[in-house]
Amino acid sequence: MKNIYKSYYLSNGEEIPVLKGVDAIIKRGEFVAIMGESGGGKSTLLNIIGCLHPVSGGEYFFENENISLAQDDYTLAYIRNMKMGFIFQSFNLISRLTALKNVALPGLFAGLSHGERLNRAKQRLTEIGLGDRMNHRPSELSGGQQQRVSIARALINNPELILADEPTGALDSKTGEEVMRIFSDLKIAGKTIVMVTHTPEIAKYADRIIFMRDGRVIDCNYKLNSTQ
Amino acid sequence: MKFEILVMAFEALFSNKTRSALSMLGIVIGVSTIILVVGIGLGAQLEIEEQYKNLSVTSILVNPVSTASSISRLSADDIEVISEKAQHVENATALTQGKLSVSYSKEEGQYTVLGVQDNFFALSNLEFASGRGISDQELKDRAKVAVLSQDLIDDLFAGNAKKAIGETVSVGGKKVEVIGVIKGSGSSVGPITFDDSIYVPYSTAEKNILGSSGSVRLIVLANSVDVIADAMDELTVILRDSHNLKSSDVDDFRARDQGSRVTAAQESAKTMSALLTAVASIVLIVSGIGIMNVMFVTVAERTKEIGVMKAIGGKKEDILTQFLMEALVLSFLAGLIGILLGEASMPFINKIEGWRVVSSLSGIVIGFSFSIFVGVFFGFYPALKASRLDPVDALRSE
């Protein structure tokens, strides 16, 4: 079972079960989209993979480690910081910080030195085509640019896994496609990507799609590419 | 890392200047009040010490009291009786006081003229800037000599004490030779201030200069603080006897001990200080609650940011440090401004008649540490709440 993530769980937040026994395996290097209707548990699943939610039952393995047992803040924060990168629908950049400082922020929690952090952040921003916008604040950037900043932030600590929650939800289709092209490049670079979306045009970029409904997985190997 | 968090705290506070400034205001006022209060307390203490420094706490001042039927019979003769009979008295001196014109060459002015005995200068702890005091012999001879104080030197001799020795000044038209100059002390006893007086031998004053117009006082030193009350009782009996008062007659003098006055003054200054410090502490606590309130609002406003921080790897500890640092920076800056404000307002307060504040390290230290304490104490709970937010809930908030 090398280099495999695996999630089994049974989750019931208080009396409302959101995930009712989800089994899924996501391999290293895969680009997986999670689709399904609203309230079907897509985001909850993503949050559990991202170590933001504890599981209420079942087991979650990340890199052969049983995360459902490691519940201490320090370990979880470390995993989120070093092994994962989050990309949100609404970008979630810190408005009073410049693009550069936003990107550098995870480096602060990783304990990188000031210079190292800024160097890496500059490098990531340049790679993603925002080398000339480093000192702009989020409010001075377009939606597509902001999302690119948040991708750069997700990448600063070189994580294995990219978690994206509706990354194109707040963007028009053209910039959305640009963002997806970046995702494809990340996949080629060997990153594992798990993305929640409800747009088939976006989901088609993924290797496979996990369909969810009412807290259960309906289909974990659906391929949009083949139907096209 | 810690420095970065400090920088971020500054940035966060700077992005909301008005709110930060307003929340600091309370602490600024609290700290400057503490500094001023400590300063005023010390000023009062110093004032009291200076006023009474020339008199030991064992001294008793006997003032004349003139009744309708008779004038006071206090005189130098009383001193002899006291030294002979009193058990609890260490030393005693008589002085006679009046106000006359004193002149030297073209300069002239009205000054207090004090006829004193030879033990006066030692008893009052007055020091000589130059020359010497009045001798026993000069007292017996009714010598025409005088000791000047600082004010007269300034007015008549342009501040040159050495030049005055040997010169002749005119006191109420009588020529006397200057034999000594005392240092300025700023002190006084009863209505007599030592710095603006001219001192002549008691006998000279009584017979030649003041005559019967002088009012006579006694300064008596008790053996120790413990026997002041006994000494005063004793003095009353001796003086009544010496003045041949009948039992129906009221005293023609009033004895007041300086020690109890010093103590009373010090006590009231202390009470005042304690009261003002309590007020300042309340101001600080209230301002602390203000800071807590502001921090809660800040945490609520930045809930989403906290969620983001957690998602990208911020530990509880990091979030706690971040917000605690903001509260600390607020209180630190407020403390500094408070110190500056307090110190800067001291000269203005000193200009007010009867007020005196003294800058002191202890005031600064107390005020500053209080502000830091308030920052940590009232900033901790909001920061703790922020650190404990559930990341998913925090991210979901708008």
Interface residues (C-beta under 8 A of the other chain):
Chain A: N47 G50 L52 H53 D73 Y74 A77 Y78 R80 N81 M82 G85 F86 F88 N92 L93 I94 R96 L97 L105 P106 L108 F109 A110 G111 H114 R153 A154 N157
Chain B: M1 F3 E4 I5 E11 A12 S15 K304 E305 G307 V308 M309 K310 A311 I312 G313 G314 K315 K316 E317 D318 P391 V392 L395
